[in-house]
Amino acid sequence: MAGNGLCLLLVTRNESERAAGLLRDLVDVVDEVVLVDSSDEWSIKALEKLLNAVGHTHVLRLPPLGLAELYRTYALSKACSEWVLLLDSDERINDALKRDIRRIVTESSADAFMIQRQPVDESRGESPSESRSVPWYKTRLFRRSKAQFFGLVHEQPSIAGTINYLPPKYKMIHYINSETYWSKARRYIKLDVFLGRWRYDRFGQGSVLKRWGISGYVRLRGKTLLDEVSPFDLYLIKRLAAKGLKKFSYKPNEYLRRKVSLISSLSPRIKKFSFDVWSDIQPFRGAIPYLGLTSEFVWNNLWECYRAKKLPPDDFFLYKVMEKFFERNPTYSLDVNPIEVLREVNAAADRVFPETLSKASPTSVFSKTGRATIVEGE
């Protein structure tokens, strides 16, 4: 598609009504849609009329992996338009941006734009006119040829070029549900056991003084820059990195506190193993290149494996990550079994997120023999 064509890139799972609402909202705004669906039950009928109205569409049915970011590189490869608008099913752009988006991408020399996020809590009955914008910006509008994804939790695209902020009159409205927030956070933090750890060398980047300070502190602690950051040091570093008076009253936010708590509650053996897996992923910068999730052949094989393993999506993804690790490190010293690891990580998540335990939700149950079963909710 030539010129400044605009493509909507949407990854969805079990949200056909929300996806239909987003398509309906943008049918006269975008030239192209790339839709990735990993729903338990697949039906294109609910979206077919809307997709036909757009005209140029690619619909990809891919196995569920528990993280939308893992699909974005493959989805991006199917787009033809110069510009991409990346949204989830529970997100919308406001009327001002819908009206001006063509002019923005045509007249600007930038390669990407950050859009201010406006959360709207549906569980409290909020509407966009009642909610407040927050000073959080997300890179959601970008040139296709300049963007790259690596497959990390809460990942923003890496842009090889200039990124501009859109004026605050342009907003991305995010419909949230505070009652289900921790259910999502539980899944993200589980995945971050393997995708989002911390090493000391991460905090030594930047000025010479900063590198010298971190290196000296690490030596005093009897550690190396490649060691995992301890909870005490993590909070200390973040406190010192806070600006102004905030550093005197810094407290880790609840999300960070729970993430640290989950990782810390793992047995030393599983904690070391998961850190070693994370370290093995680092040269690849994320799970997409690590697992080869740019290949149609790999995606087809994942379907077969997903059906055979019968694991929940996030557990299946972690299983494949561990499988790749053992393939790359056949002489690894620790004797661990992926199912054993999943069992312990899930048990730790249950302890850290007690409010998410419900009979109404599908739960992964791992028996003492290491076999995996699924207990289906209502």
N, C-alpha and C positions, 0 to 999 in steps of 0.2 A: 504494500500500500504506500503510495508516494506521498510527498509533502509532509504536512504536519498532522497526519492522521492520529487519532487518539484511541487507544485500546484500554478497555477495562480488564484488569487481571483479578480474578476472583477465585479463591480457594474456599470450598464449603464442605461441610459434613453434617448430615441430618438437619439441614436448615433450609429446606426447599421453599418455605413460605417467605422467609427473610430474603433469600436469594432472589426470589421473584419480585419482592418489593424493591430491592436495589436495582434490578434490571429495569423495572417499570419506571423508576425514578430517573434513569440515565439513558433511556432508549433514544431520546432525541439529542443526547449530548455526545455519545461516543460513536465511533465508526466501526468498532470491532470489539468482540468479547472473547477472552480466553477463560474458560470455566473449567476448573478442576474439581471433581466431586469424588469423595471417598465415603459416601453414605452407606449405612448398613443395607438399606434397600434402595436400589437405584431405579429412578423413573424420570425420564426427560420430559414427560407429558406436561407437567406443571410449568415448565419453563419454555417449552417448544415455541409457543406463539410469540413470546417476548424475544427469544433468540432470533426467530425469523424476521422480526421487525427490525432488528439491528442489521441483519444481513450477513456480515462477515463474521463467522463464529468458529471457534474450536472448542469442542467439548471433550474433556479427557476424563476417563474413569480410571482412577488409580487406587491401589490398596491403602487402607488407613494406617497412618504411622503416628498419629497423636500430636503432630506439630505442623501447622500450616506452612511455616518457613521452609520446610524440606521440599516442597513442591515448586517453589517459585522459579528456580533456575530452569527447570524443564518446561514449565508453563511459559516463561519468557521466551524460550527458543521457538515457540509456536506462534508468537505474535509477529505481525507484519508492519504495524503502525510505527511511526517515528517516536511517538510519545505514549507513555503508559501511566494509567491512573490505577494505583494499587489500593483496593478497598476490601474489607471483610464484609460478610453478610449483615453484620450489625452496625455498619458505618454508612454515613451519607455525607455528601458535600452540600453546603448550604446554597440557597438560591443565587447569592451573589457570585459564588464561584462557578456554578453551572452557567450563569449568564456570561461570565468573562473568561472562562478557561481557554476558549479558542484564541482570543486576543493575547492572552498571557503567553501561550506556547508559541504563537506566531511572531510576536514582537520582541521577545526576550532572547538574549544570547546565552542565557544560563542553561546548564545541563540537567538541573533538577531543582525542585522547589520543596520547601518545608511548609507544611500547613498546620495552623494552630488547631489543637484538639479541644473539642468541647464535649465533656462527658455528660450524658443525660441518664439518670438513674430511673429506669422504668419501674423497679420494685417500689419506689417511693412516689410513683405517679407523676414524675417530672416531665415537662415538655421542654423543647429547645429554647423557648422564650423565657422559661423560668430558671434554667440552669445557668451556671457561670462558666465562662471559658477559663482555662488554666494555661499558664505559660509553658506548655509543653508542645513542642513542634515535632511532627513526624515527616520524614521524607517519603511522600506518597505520589508525587508527580515527577516523572523523570524521562529522559531520553532512553529508549530501549538499548541502544548501542553503548551507553555509558554506565549501565547498572550491572551489578553482580551480587549474587547471594551465595552464602556459604553454608547455611543451615544451622543457625543458632537460635536459642530461645529469645524472643522479643527483638529479633534482628531487623535492623534498618539496612536498606541497600547500600553497598559500597559504590560510590559515584566517582568515576574517573573524569573529573571536571569541576565546574563551578556550581555551587549550591546557593540559591537565594532563598530568603524568607519571604513568604507572601504576606501582604499587609493583614492585620488582625480582622479586617472585615470579612476575609475569606476563612471559612472554618470547615473542619471535618467533624461532623457530629457523630459521637460514639455512644450508642445505646448500651448501657451496662445494666447489670442486675447485681446489686451489692449482696443479695442473699446467696448467690452462687459463686461469688468471687473466689472463696477459698477452695472450692472444688477445682477451679481452673488453676489456681496457684499451686495446689498439690501436684497436679500433673506437670506443670512447668518446672517446679523445683525437683521433682523426681528425675526429669530429663536432664536437669542441670547437674545432677550428681556425676554425669558423664560428659556434659557439654559446657559447664560453666564453673569450673574451679578457679582457684587463685594461686599463683606462684609469686614469690617475692620479686622476681625480675619484672613482672608486670608493672609494679609500682616504682621501679627505678628508671623508667623511661622519662625523657625530657632533659632538663638542664643538667649541667655537670654537677652542680651542688646537690641536686636531688639524687642523682645516681650515687654520688659519694656518700650521702647521708644514709640511703637504703643499704648500700654495701657495708658500711661500717656497722649499722645496727644489726644486720644479719650475722656478721662475724661475731659480734658481742653475744648474740643469742645462740651461737654454736651451730648455725645453720648455713645453707648455701642458697644462692639466688634461685636455684631450681627446685627447692623444697616447697611444699605446700604451706601457705600462710596459715598460721594458727588463728583461732577465733579472737584471742586477745590482741594479736598484732593487727588483724583485719580491722577491728573496731578502733584501735589506736591510730592506724594509718588514715582511716576515714575521718576520724575526729580531727586529726592534724590537717587534713585536706579541706575541711570545712572552712568557710570564710567568716571573718568578723567574729562577733560574739557567739555565733552559732557553735564554734568549736568548744566553748566552755560548757555548753548544755547539750552537746550532741548525744543522741540516742539512736541506735540502729532502728530503721523502720521495721514494721512487723514482718514484712516479706523477707527482708534480709535476715532478721533474727530467726525465723523459721527455717530458712535455707541452711544457715549455719548449724542450727539445732539438729536438723535431719542428718546432715553429713557427719556431725560429731557423734551421733548416736549409733552409727554403724560400727560393727566390730573392727578392730585394727586390720584384720586381714582383708575384709571387703572394702574398707575405706582405702587401703593402699592399692588394691586392685583397681577400683574405680578411678582413682587418681592416675594410675599408670595408663589406663585406657584413655582418659582425658589427655594425658601428655602425648600419647601416640597420635591423637587427632590433631594436635596443635600445628604440625608442619603443613597440614591440609587446610587449616583455618576454619574447618567446620565439617559437619557430617555429610554434606552434599558431595564434595570431592572424595571424602573418605570412603563412602559407600558407592560412589559412582552413580549418583542419582541424576545424571544428565543423559543416561543411556536408556533408550526404549527397551533394549534387551534386559537390562537390570530390572526395570519396572515390571516387565512381564514375568521374570523369575520371582520377584517379590510377591506377586499374586499367588503363585503356586505355593510358595513357602508359607504365606499368611494363612491360606486355607488349611494347610497341613498342621501348622502349629497350634491354631485355635487359641491364640493369646489376645488379650486386649491390645488395641493399637499402640499405646505407648510402651507396653511391655514387649510387644513384638519388635518395635523399633530398637529398643535397648538390647534385645536378644541379638538382632542382626549386627549391631555395633560390636557387641562382645564377640560374636562369631568372626567378624572381620579382624578384630584384635588378635585372636588366637591364630587366625590364618597368617597374619603378618608376623607373629611372634611365636613360632611353634615350640621354642624351648623355654617359654616363660616359666619362671620358677615356682610361682604359687599354684597350688592345686585347687582350682575353683571351678564350679559348674555354673553356667549362666542361669539356670533355673534356681539354683541355690541363691545366687546373687539377687535375682528378682524377688524371691521370697523375702529376703532380709530387707531390701529397699522398700518393698511394699509395707512390711511390718513397721518399719521406721516411719514411713509416711502416715500410717494409721495413728501412730502415737503423737506425731507432731500436728496432725490435722484431725482431731477427734470429731470436730463438727461435720466432717464430710462423710462419716460412717452412717450409712442409711440403707435400709433394706430395699428402698425404692431405686437404688442406683446399682448398675452392674459392678461387680467386684471381682477382682482376680484373686483366686484362692489357690495356694500352692500347698500340696500335700507334703508330708514328711518324706515321701519317696521321690519327690522332685517332679512329679507329674503336675501339669497345669490343667485346671478346669475353670469354667466360667459359671458363676451363679447369676442367672438372669433376673433382673428386677421386673417389676410390673410394667 
